[in-house]
Amino acid sequence: MSDDAIHADPPRCARCEHRQCYAGEDCFGTAGDHRDLYRTDAALSRLHEAATAIEARHYGKAPRLQEIIYFAREMGAEKIGLAFCIGLAAEAKIIDEILAEAFDVISVCCKACGIPKKDYGLEQLRPEKPNEVMCNPAGQADLMNRAGCDLNVVCGLCVGHDAIFSKVSEAPVTTLIAKDRVLAHNPAGALYCRYVRRKIDAGAGAS
């Protein structure tokens, strides 16, 4: 399928009832191009081999934290960055203690450098607070880049802040905890509970 065809009829796999790709069908005619992605980029190929090895060896056997450890070892990582939300400082401390048994852990809190939101005219969670400090995901990634991290782990960064962190990070990024303040950091809970799901409004604005 040409690029024009893909643009005219873009993938909507979530709506597919057949899943023939699982049986080896090239639904979009782009398998050759995708094969080249893994053949021509040595770093990507190495990551993919490591990720696939963890899937094959530990499928359904290890929790995500253990899989991250296996993945880091498989890719030869020595220095791991831990980007965490200050609201999950207690969890970050435990994660740091576990990872530090085998890796050099560089941990950076979301409020690193203490930059006030007012410096950028940002909305405040508590308007009455004179110097509410902003989250600094770009700074978290920058500090990890400077430290030379081989793999960065996200622990509870806010929606959007996690996207910024991943964009700025030079090292590969994986998520251990996805923040959800309403569902005890279990975003999938909104899919499994109809009482929560029916309150989700895709047409709602940011306000």
Backbone as a ProteinNet text record, in pm:
[ID]
protein_1_A
[PRIMARY]
MSDDAIHADPPRCARCEHRQCYAGEDCFGTAGDHRDLYRTDAALSRLHEAATAIEARHYGKAPRLQEIIYFAREMGAEKIGLAFCIGLAAEAKIIDEILAEAFDVISVCCKACGIPKKDYGLEQLRPEKPNEVMCNPAGQADLMNRAGCDLNVVCGLCVGHDAIFSKVSEAPVTTLIAKDRVLAHNPAGALYCRYVRRKIDAGAGAS
[TERTIARY]
84.8	0	88.2	58.7	138.5	110.3	198.5	177.3	45.4	12.6	-113.6	-232.6	-219.7	-328.1	-342.2	-228.8	-232	-298.5	-266.9	-327.9	-478.2	-515.2	-656.9	-735.5	-671.8	-738.7	-644.4	-629.8	-532.2	-569.8	-471.5	-498.2	-598	-691.3	-785	-798.4	-685.8	-678.5	-769	-794.5	-879.1	-1021.2	-1059.4	-1194.6	-1201.7	-1086.1	-1079.4	-1133.9	-1211	-1267.9	-1192.4	-1089.5	-1026.3	-885.8	-805.5	-669.8	-585.9	-595.3	-520.5	-369.5	-330.4	-187	-123.9	-203.6	-153.7	-117.1	-180.5	-153	-49.2	5.4	111.4	69.4	-53.8	-99.3	-46.6	2.9	50.8	-66.6	-142.4	-267.3	-246.7	-132.9	-111.8	-7.9	51.6	151.8	279.5	307.1	426.1	525.4	508	596.3	742.6	765.4	903	967	892.2	943.3	970.8	881.6	897.2	1013.6	1035.4	1153.2	1280.9	1281.7	1399.6	1427.2	1320.8	1340.6	1432	1413.3	1491.5	1626.6	1637.3	1763.1	1863.4	1812.9	1902.1	1939.3	1867.8	1896.4	1947.7	2079.3	2141	2090.9	2072.8	2026.3	1884.1	1800.2	1662	1656.6	1740	1744.2	1784.1	1880.5	1926.6	1815.4	1745.5	1634	1523.9	1495.6	1388.6	1423.5	1547.3	1590.7	1579.2	1619.5	1612.3	1467.4	1381.2	1240.1	1173.2	1203.6	1143.5	1192.4	1318.5	1374.2	1302.1	1274.3	1205.3	1063.1	997	862.5	864	959.3	965	998.8	1087.3	1136	1049.2	980.6	914.4	765.4	705.8	564.8	475	403.8	311.7	376.6	508.1	579.8	632.7	658.1	723.2	643.6	636.4	571.5	654.9	596.2	661.1	796.7	806.2	934.3	1043.8	1012.3	1110.7	1143.7	1042.9	1067.8	1159.9	1143.4	1230.6	1374.5	1392.6	1527.3	1586.1	1506.9	1553.6	1588	1501.8	1523.1	1651.4	1671.8	1792	1917.5	1914.3	2029.2	2051.5	1941.9	1950.8	2011.6	1978.9	2033.4	2168.8	2218.7	2351.2	2355.7	2242.3	2237.7	2312.3	2382.5	2451.2	2394.7	2346.2	2295.4	2148.6	2061.5	1917.7	1867.1	1791.2	1729.5	1590.6	1556	1424	1358.6	1265.7	1195.2	1063.9	1052	933.8	860.9	731	648.4	671.6	673.9	696.6	587	469.3	359.7	382.2	478.4	512.8	656.2	697.4	833.7	857.9	756.3	771.9	793.4	713.9	730.1	866.5	907.8	1036.8	1152.1	1140.4	1245.5	1260.3	1146.8	1151.5	1209.6	1165.3	1215.6	1366.4	1410.8	1553.4	1632.8	1582.1	1651.9	1664.9	1560.2	1562.9	1657.9	1644.4	1728.5	1876	1900.7	2039.5	2118.9	2050.8	2121.7	2202.4	2161.6	2230.4	2272.3	2220.1	2246.7	2283.2	2345.8	2367.3	2240.7	2166.4	2036.1	2046	2004.2	1998.9	1852.2	1811.6	1670.5	1650.2	1545.2	1515.9	1367.5	1338.2	1201.9	1143	1012.1	945.6	960	982.8	995.7	1141	1230	1372.8	1396.8	1482.4	1525.1	1427.9	1311.3	1220.6	1179.7	1142.5	1106.3	958.9	928.5	789.2	707.7	582.1	493.3	475.8	481.2	457.6	563.1	679.4	784.6	739.2	642.7	593.6	445	386.7	244.2	156.4	198.9	124.2	10.6	-93.9	-204.3	-154.4	-213.4	-173.4	-281.6	-238.2	-330.3	-393.9	-313.7	-360.6	-324.9	-416.1	-388.2	-345.3	-385.4	-349.8	-203.7	-137.9	1.5	91.6	176.6	254	361.9	422.2	532.7	515.2	402.2	378.6	480.3	550.7	658.8	602.6	651.2	603.8	673.5	610.3	678.1	777.5	887.6	998.7	1044.2	956	992.4	1107.9	1116.3	1229.3	1359.5	1353.3	1471.1	1509.5	1409.2	1438.2	1515.1	1465.6	1531.3	1670.5	1683.9	1813.7	1917	1877	1970.2	2010.9	1918.4	1951.4	2038.4	2012.1	2099.2	2242.1	2255.1	2388.4	2458.9	2379.9	2437.7	2471.7	2423.2	2453.6	2376.6	2248.1	2165.5	2147.3	2144.2	2125.3	1978.1	1898	1755.4	1687.2	1575	1501.7	1365.5	1330	1205.5	1115.8	991.4	894.6	813.1	803.5	726.1	627	506.8	398.1	403	469.1	465.5	325	286.6	153.5	135.2	9.4	-21.3	32.6	103.4	163.7	307.7	329.8	467.4	546.6	479.4	546.9	582.7	496.4	524.1	645.4	652.6	766.8	895	888.3	1006.7	1056.9	965	1003.7	1061.4	1008.2	1054.9	1198.1	1230.6	1362.6	1467.7	1424.1	1517.8	1596.8	1727.6	1813.1	1815.8	1792.9	1789.7	1648.2	1635.2	1502	1424.7	1292.3	1206.5	1102.9	1084	976.6	902.2	775.3	692.4	670.6	694.7	664.9	528.4	504.3	376.2	317.1	194.4	121.7	29.8	43.2	-34.1	-183.5	-261.7	-406.6	-449.8	-470.9	-500.7	-635.8	-725.2	-859.3	-864.9	-788.3	-797.1	-672.6	-609.4	-494.5	-385.5	-360.5	-256.8	-280.4	-407	-445.7	-539.2	-486	-569.9	-664.1	-622.9	-707.1	-836.9	-841.1	-961.9	-1081.9	-1058.4	-1168.1	-1233	-1159.3	-1212.8	-1293.9	-1258.4	-1320.1	-1438.3	-1453.2	-1563.4	-1660	-1781.1	-1875.6	-1917.2	-1912.5	-1950.6	-1851.2	-1726.1	-1623.4	-1625.7	-1637.8	-1629.6	-1737.4	-1856.8	-1964.4	-1948.9	-1856	-1829.1	-1722.1	-1653.8	-1550.5	-1616.1	-1572.8	-1631.9	-1521.5	-1513.5	-1409.1	-1426.7	-1546.5	-1570.9	-1545.6	-1505.9	-1485.4	-1361.3	-1367.4	-1251.9	-1159.8	-1044.2	-945.2	-996.4	-1093.4	-1145.4	-1244.1
-119.6	0	124.4	220.2	342.4	434.8	536	634.8	707.7	736.7	805.1	719.3	588.7	497.4	490.7	491.4	488.2	614.4	729.3	854.9	856.2	796	793.7	695.2	586.9	484.4	443.1	528.3	503.8	383.4	323.7	206.2	236.2	142.5	150.6	10.1	-41.8	-181.9	-212	-112.7	-137.5	-175.3	-142.3	-172.8	-302.9	-366	-488.6	-607.7	-693	-811.9	-939.3	-926.9	-1046.1	-1073.3	-968.4	-981.9	-1081.7	-1073.1	-1166.3	-1142.2	-1026.6	-999.9	-1104.7	-1154.1	-1254.6	-1384.2	-1404.5	-1523.5	-1494.9	-1371.5	-1339.5	-1259.4	-1210.7	-1132	-988.7	-938.4	-799.3	-711.3	-665.3	-594.1	-463	-398.5	-265.8	-265.4	-379.6	-386.1	-312.1	-293.7	-217.8	-302.6	-433.2	-520.9	-505.1	-489.3	-471.4	-346.9	-237.2	-112.2	-128.5	-198.4	-215.2	-307.4	-407.6	-493.5	-410.5	-316.8	-232.6	-145.2	-108.1	-27.3	-98.9	-229.2	-307	-349	-352.6	-394.3	-280.4	-158.6	-45.5	37.4	20	96.7	-0.5	0.9	-96.6	-82.6	41.8	64.3	13.3	40.3	-6.5	-158.1	-216.8	-362.5	-426.9	-366	-419.8	-412.3	-299	-283.6	-385.1	-403.1	-494.6	-638.4	-676.5	-811.3	-833.3	-732.6	-743.5	-753.4	-668	-667.3	-799.9	-852.4	-977.7	-1094.8	-1088.6	-1194.2	-1198.8	-1080.6	-1075.7	-1130.7	-1094.8	-1146.8	-1298.9	-1353.2	-1497.4	-1574.6	-1518.6	-1593.2	-1575.1	-1461.6	-1430.5	-1397.8	-1435.8	-1405.3	-1461	-1372.3	-1414.8	-1467.5	-1449.9	-1505.4	-1399	-1278.3	-1176.1	-1046.7	-977.3	-845.6	-744.8	-631.2	-535.1	-487	-465.2	-420.7	-522.8	-650.2	-754.8	-758.9	-739.9	-739.4	-624	-508.7	-395.2	-428.9	-497.9	-539.6	-635.2	-733.4	-827.5	-754.7	-662	-587	-505.6	-437.6	-356.7	-443.3	-558.9	-649.9	-698.8	-732.5	-786.3	-684.1	-556.6	-453.6	-402.1	-456.9	-419.1	-286.5	-241.5	-113.1	-121.9	-15.2	-5.9	106.9	212.2	329.2	349.6	346.4	360.6	490.3	565.8	687.8	656.9	717.9	700.4	837.4	866.4	994.5	976.3	1039.3	1014.6	1141.6	1124.5	1232	1243.1	1364.3	1383.6	1317.1	1300.7	1233	1083.9	1030.2	888.7	871.7	963.1	959.1	831.4	786.8	664.7	543.7	537.1	427.5	435.5	557.9	576.4	529.2	551.2	507.9	356.3	286.2	139.6	92	155	118.6	140.4	255.6	287.5	181.8	142.3	42.6	-90.5	-129.5	-255.8	-248.1	-141.8	-129.5	-110.9	-42.9	-13.1	-138.1	-250	-375.2	-420.1	-374.8	-420.9	-308.7	-185.3	-76.2	51.1	143.6	278.2	355.7	395.8	459.2	611.2	682.9	828.8	867.2	915.2	946.5	1097.4	1142.9	1285.8	1308.5	1392.2	1427.1	1525.7	1522.9	1609.4	1759	1791.9	1932.5	1979.6	1900.9	1934.2	2077.5	2146.2	2283.3	2390.3	2349.6	2441.5	2564.5	2548.8	2662.9	2700.2	2823.9	2864.7	2868.2	2830	2833.5	2976.3	3071.4	3210.4	3260	3196.3	3236.5	3221	3130.7	3104.5	3136.4	3195.9	3228.3	3105.4	2996.7	2871.6	2870.6	2796.8	2779.7	2709.9	2748.9	2690.1	2597.1	2492.8	2402.8	2474.1	2553.4	2633	2779.5	2854.9	2994.9	3083.1	3045.8	3127.4	3111.5	3010.3	2985.3	3077.3	3160.1	3260.4	3202.7	3090.4	3036.8	2887.1	2852	2710.4	2664.2	2557.3	2508.1	2418.7	2438.9	2359.7	2224	2129.2	2004.4	2034.3	1964.2	1995.2	1870.3	1811	1686.7	1702	1816	1838.1	1843.6	1906.2	1912.6	1776.2	1694.8	1558.9	1482.4	1490.8	1421	1477.7	1610.7	1674	1625.8	1618.8	1572.8	1427.7	1346.7	1207.7	1197	1283.7	1288	1323	1422.1	1464.3	1353.6	1273.5	1164.6	1042.8	1041.6	931	803.8	818.2	700.1	614.4	483.3	388.7	356.1	370	340.8	427.7	488.9	572.6	510.9	512.6	454	564.2	567.8	667.5	610.9	689.1	648.9	760.2	750.7	838.4	981.4	1009.3	1145.9	1177.2	1303.6	1345.9	1322.7	1310.2	1305.2	1432.6	1416.5	1531.2	1551.4	1550.5	1561.3	1436.3	1321.2	1199.7	1208.1	1273.4	1290	1381	1487.6	1579.5	1507.2	1431.5	1358.4	1264.7	1188.7	1093.6	1164.9	1282.6	1358.6	1408.8	1449.8	1508.6	1402.2	1289.5	1184.8	1130	1119.4	1059.7	908.2	857.8	713.5	660	530.9	471.8	488.9	500.3	524.2	413.2	363.6	269.4	314.9	279.5	323.2	209.4	237.7	140.7	170.7	297.5	336.7	450.6	430.8	536.2	604.6	736.3	807	809.1	777.4	796.4	824.7	952.8	993.8	941.9	912.5	867.9	717.1	642.3	496.5	428.7	493.7	434.1	390.9	476.4	453.3	325.2	298.8	184.8	235.2	301.5	360.7	261.7	135.5	35.2	12.5	53.1	37.1	106.3	215.3	287.1	202.8	106.8	20.5	-93.8	-136.4	-254.8	-225	-97.4	-60.1	31.2	-16.3	62	190.3	192.4	312.9	425.7	390.2	489.8	518.9	413.3	428	519.7	513.1	593.8	742	773.9	913.9	974.9	888.7	937.3	1010.5	1134.7	1216.3	1259.1	1191.4	1221.3	1359.3	1416	1547	1660.2	1628.6	1733.3	1814.2	1944.5	2030.9	2025.4	2093.1	2092	2159	2247.8	2319.6	2234.4
0	0	0	-86.8	-96.6	20.6	36.8	142.4	121.5	-4.8	-34.7	8.7	-13.2	24.1	175.8	244.9	392.1	445.5	383.8	426.7	398.8	285.3	246.9	333.5	369.9	450.5	564.3	666.1	772.9	858.9	925.2	1009	1121.5	1139.7	1252.4	1312.2	1356.4	1400.4	1519.6	1604.4	1721.2	1681.1	1557.3	1510.1	1430.4	1413.3	1332.3	1410.2	1341.1	1403.7	1366	1279.5	1224.1	1279.9	1297.6	1351.7	1270.4	1138.1	1054	1059.6	1109.8	1126.2	1217.3	1313.8	1408.3	1336	1221	1140.1	1032.1	1030	935.4	814.7	810.3	695.2	702.6	590	580.5	537.2	632.7	604.6	528.7	547.4	488.3	376.5	350.4	244.6	278.3	405.9	446.3	525.7	525.1	602.4	560.8	429.7	382.6	440.3	440.7	498	646.1	715.2	859.2	892.2	808.4	827.6	819.2	725.1	707.9	830.6	902.4	1022.8	1121.3	1134.2	1229.9	1173	1040.3	978.1	965.9	947.6	917.8	1039.4	1150.5	1271.9	1377.5	1399.6	1489.6	1633	1678.8	1815.9	1833.7	1734.7	1740.1	1736.1	1652.2	1641.3	1773.6	1841.6	1969.8	2075.1	2077.8	2171.2	2142.8	2015	1975.9	2012.6	1990.9	2026.6	2177	2254.1	2400.1	2446.5	2390.5	2429.6	2394.9	2276.6	2232.8	2316.4	2357.5	2442.7	2577.4	2634	2763.2	2748.9	2639.7	2615.1	2607.3	2532.4	2510.3	2637.9	2719.3	2836.4	2961.2	2970.4	3097.6	3083.1	2970.3	2943.2	3053.5	3122.4	3226.6	3352.4	3365	3479.6	3575.3	3523.9	3605.8	3605.1	3719.7	3722	3642	3611.8	3522.4	3575.8	3705	3760.6	3733.7	3751.2	3722.8	3574	3488.9	3344.5	3305.6	3369.5	3340.8	3377.7	3490	3530.3	3428	3386.3	3284.5	3154.6	3115	2990.6	2998.4	3111.1	3127.8	3118.5	3180.4	3174.7	3032.5	2964.4	2828.8	2732.8	2751.8	2663.2	2710.7	2819.9	2868.8	2940.1	2992.8	3063.1	3196.1	3227.6	3355.9	3441.4	3375.8	3446.4	3408.8	3509.3	3486.4	3548	3468.8	3519.4	3573.2	3685.7	3745.4	3757.3	3666.7	3665.7	3739.9	3857.1	3938.2	3978.7	4003.6	4055.4	4205.2	4256.3	4398.6	4481.9	4421.6	4490.1	4505.5	4432.2	4443.5	4493.7	4579.7	4634.4	4714.4	4787.9	4868	4777	4666.9	4572.2	4503.5	4468.8	4402.2	4489.9	4619.6	4712.4	4710.3	4706.9	4701.3	4568.9	4459.4	4326.8	4319.9	4371.6	4372.1	4448.6	4564.5	4646.2	4572.8	4501.4	4427.5	4308.5	4227.7	4107.9	4143.1	4255.5	4295	4330.7	4348	4376	4254.6	4135	4014.1	3920.2	3942.9	3850	3925.4	3852.2	3902.9	3871.7	3974.4	3954.7	3969.8	3865.4	3865.6	3880	3997.4	4019.6	4023.1	3953.9	3946.6	3972.9	4072.3	4109.8	4009.3	3993.7	3895.9	3928.4	4053.8	4093.4	4094.3	4035.7	4033.6	3986.8	4056.4	4028.1	4077.9	4127.5	4196	4117.9	3991.6	3907	3928.6	3965.2	3988.2	3858.5	3868	3751.2	3699.9	3789.1	3749.3	3651.6	3649.6	3555.7	3410.9	3388.3	3253.6	3239.7	3341.5	3337.7	3332.2	3396	3392.5	3494.7	3463.3	3557.5	3683.3	3796.7	3923.4	3977.6	4044.2	4111.5	4229.7	4298.4	4412.3	4386.4	4326	4289.1	4405.1	4526.9	4642.5	4683.4	4627.8	4663	4581.5	4645.9	4572.1	4480.1	4517.5	4437.6	4413.4	4353.1	4322.9	4218.6	4250.9	4165.1	4054.9	3934	3819.9	3813.5	3746.7	3713.3	3601.9	3602.4	3512.8	3436.9	3353.5	3284.9	3186.2	3118.8	3027.2	3106.7	3224.7	3310.4	3364.5	3398.3	3443.7	3335.8	3213.3	3102.6	3077.4	3086.9	3064.3	3165.9	3292.7	3396.2	3372.3	3322.4	3292.9	3168.7	3071.1	2952.7	2993.7	3080	3126.5	3203.8	3275.2	3354.4	3269.6	3144.5	3054.5	3083.6	3116.3	3145.7	3020.7	3042.1	2932	2909.4	3014.7	3009.4	3114.3	3078.2	3173	3204.3	3332.3	3380.5	3435.8	3389.6	3435.1	3550.2	3656.6	3774	3808.4	3750.9	3790.3	3741.7	3631.7	3578.9	3527	3534.9	3490.8	3340.5	3299.8	3157	3089.8	2983.4	2914.4	2958.5	3087.9	3137.2	3096.9	3098.4	3054	2905.5	2827	2683.6	2661.7	2741.6	2732	2770.4	2878.8	2923.8	2814.4	2754.3	2649.8	2528	2496.8	2380.4	2399.9	2522.3	2549.4	2582.8	2635.3	2676.3	2558.7	2577.1	2474.3	2486.7	2605.9	2628.6	2605.5	2576.5	2564.4	2695.3	2684.1	2800.5	2812	2933.2	2960.3	3084.6	3094.2	3206.6	3304.9	3432	3537.4	3599.3	3633.5	3692	3610.2	3560.1	3489	3589	3601.9	3703.6	3671.9	3772.6	3768	3910.7	3939.8	4077.6	4126	4032.4	4068.9	4090.3	4011.6	4012.7	4069.9	4169	4237.8	4139.3	4040.2	3938.6	3859.2	3832.8	3749.2	3640	3535.7	3431.7	3364.6	3357.5	3292.2	3368.8	3494.5	3573.6	3511.1	3437.7	3371.8	3262.9	3209.2	3103.7	3161	3280.9	3338.8	3430.6	3468.1	3557.1	3481	3455	3374.7	3444.3	3577.5	3650.2	3625	3609.1	3576.1	3427.1	3346.1	3200.9	3145.4	3200.2	3144.9	3177.6	3265.8	3298.1	3207.3	3128.5	3038.5	2922.1	2897.2	2791.2	2694.6	2580.8	2483	2420.5	2431.6	2372.9	2469.5	2590.6	2692	2660.7	2689.9	2671.7	2791.7	2781	2887.9	3014.2	2999.2	3115.3	3193.4
[MASK]
+++++++++++++++++++++++++++++++++++++++++++++++++++++++++++++++++++++++++++++++++++++++++++++++++++++++++++++++++++++++++++++++++++++++++++++++++++++++++++++++++++++++++++++++++++++++++++++++++++++++++++++++

